[in-house]
Amino acid sequence: MAAHCSFASYDLVYEGVARNADGKVLYIEKHKAEFNKEGKIARATTNYVREDGELIGVLKSDFTKAVTAPDYLFRDLRDGSEHGIRLNDKDLILFKKEKDGQEQQKAFNKAKFDEGVLLVGCQGLHYYLIDHLEEIKSREKIPIKFLIPGKLTYYSFIMYYQDENDGIVKLKIKISNFFLRLFAPTLDVLYRKSDRKLLKYFGVSNLLDDKGELQKVSIEYKY
């Protein structure tokens, strides 16, 4: 079914296989996205599983209040930790809960962020992009504030339109701070223009490895 439908709500089920630089499968993302009657994303659930099928993490997102920075909760089943975003009328509340059960949170007033900056969290960037690929091309680059609940902060990035070949749109995302850029790898995403499907992602995973460290992955998506 196409990514947009004006007749009835529907679900889109797809998965992504995450590999390391050596091609080893690190985990598999199993996605279920619920779209409303206008074809806009409403809710999504992602299960993270090992190659043998063991469930290691669950991400639940609600886009009804905001698409780019939705309410969401990620639960790591390996250690019981959680993090996410809660929204109210004025604030974005970033929270994290370690395995000891103690929750920390930090609120950011929405009015703090400039109008021209794209405020994103969790999978909000993806669901924004599937509706705005043409806009990205016309603007060439877009400033982003990326919310990081696990650190109770946000970082500034720039998203660049790179090119389009055979109907495949390539975007690159770099952290704005030059010093941090020395340590933070860039992110690359490939979208198929005809149906606005995400095909590939290269960069830091939103899932930490078994030792709690960042891991760099390449993910290919199948629908």
N, C-alpha and C positions, 0 to 999 in steps of 0.2 A: 504494500500500500504506500502511496506517496506520502511525503513528509507533511502535507497539508491537506485537510479535508473540511469542507464546509457543511457536511451533511450529518456527521455523527462523530462522537468521541471515539478514540481508538487507542490501542496499545502498540508500541514498537518494541520488539525483542531483538537484541543483538548481543554480540560478545566481542571482547578484545583479548588477544593473547600477548602477554608482556614477556619480553625476552631480554637477557643481558647482552653485552657486546659479543659474547661467544655463541650466542644463539640458544642458550639454555632457557627453557620456559621457567619463569619465576612465579607467575600466577596467571589466572584467567579471570577477566571481568565478565560477569553475566548481568546484562542490563535489561531492565524493563522500564520503558518510558510511557507515561500516560498523557495523551494529548486531548484537549477539550474540543468542542464542536467548531471552534474557530481555527483549529489546527495549531494552537499554542500549547507549549509544554505546561502541564499542571503538576505532575508528581513523577518521581523516578526512584527506583530502587536498584542498587548495584550490589551484587554479592561477589566477594573476592574469594576465589578458591585456588587451592594448589592443583597441580596437574593430576594428582590422584583423586581429586574431588573433595578434599577436606576444606570445609568452610572456615576462613580465617578472618573475615571482616565483612561488615554490612554497612552500607551507606544509604540513608533515606533522606530524600530532598522534597521540599514543598515549594513550588514556584508560584503559588497563587498570589503572594504578596509582592514578590519581586523575582524577575527572571535572572538577572545577572548576579545577584547576591541573595540566594534563597535561604529560607529556614532549612537547616539540615543537621543531621546527627550521624557521625561516623563512629562505629563501635568496633574496636580491634578485639577479636575473640581470642587472640593469642595471650594477651595480658590483661584484658578487661578494661583498658583505657578507652576514653571517649573524647571527642571534640566536635565543635560545630558552631553554628550561628543561630541566634534567635533574633527575631525582628519585632519591634514595636513601632508606634507611630513616629517616634523621634530618633530612636537609637538602633544601631547594630550592636548586638551583644555577642562578643566572641567568648567562648568558654572551652575549658578543657578539664577533664577529670582523669587523674592518674589512677593506677591500679589500686592505690590505697583508698580510693573513693572520695578523696577531697577535691572539690571543684573550685577552680579559679576562673574568674571572668573579667572582661574589660569591655566597657561600653564606649562606642564612638558615635557622636551626634551626626546624623546624616547631613546636616547643614554644613558640616566641616569640610565636605568634599566639593571641589569645584565642579561646575556643571559640565564642562567639557571633558572631564575625566571619567573613564569607564570604571565603575566600581564593581569588582567581581569576587566571587568566592565559590569554592567547590566546583560543580559542573556548570555553573552559570555562564562561564565564558563560551563553552561549547554551544549551549542552547541560544545564546545571543548570536553567535556566528552563523548558525544555520539560517537565520533570518536576515543577516546583514552582510553577506559576502560582497554584494555590489557596493555597499557603502564603504566597506574596508578598502576596496580597490580605488574608489574615488578620493578617499582621504589620504591614502598611502601609508600613513602612520597614525596610531591612536594611543594616547597615554592611558595607562591602566593603573589602578590601585588594587593590588591583589591581597585579599584578606587571608591571613594565616592564623586560624584559631589555635593551632598547636603551639604557637609562640605568642599568642594574644597581641598580635600586631598586624601591620600590613606593609607591603613593599611596593615601590613604584617601578613599573615596567613600561616599555614601549613596544607596541605590536606593529610590525611592518608587513605590508603587502609585498611579497617578493616577485612572484610571476604566476603565469597560467600557461600550462602546456597540455594539449589534448584534453581540455576540459577539467584538468586537475589544478586547483588553486593552492598555492603554497604560501603560508604565513610564517613569520619568524617573530619570536617574543624574546626581548632582552631586558634585563634589569637596568634601570636608568642610572643608578649610582656607578660611576666608573670603577671605584675601588672594589665594590661588591661584585662587579662584573668579572673581575679576575678570578673569583672563586665560584660564581654561580653559572652553570652552563646555560646556554640558550635553549629555547624550546622551539620545535618545528612541528607544524601540523599541516596535513594535506586533506583537502576536501574535494569531493567530486561535485562540480558545479551543477550538473543536470538534475540531481536529486538532493543536493546539499547533505550528502552523507560524509561523515568523518571516516577517512580511510586509514590514515597512519598518524602516529604521534611519536616524537622523539624528544626525550628530555627527562627531567627528574620526575619520579613517580610520586603520586599522592599517598602511596602506601609505603611505609618504612619496611626495611628488611627485618628478619627475625631477631637481629641484634638491636633494633631500634635506630638504625642508621639510614640516611638517605640513600636511594639507589637510582641509578640512571637506567632507563628502559627504552626499548622501542616497542610500540604496540600496533598490531595490525587488527583492523576491525572487520567483522563479517556479519552480514545481515540475512 
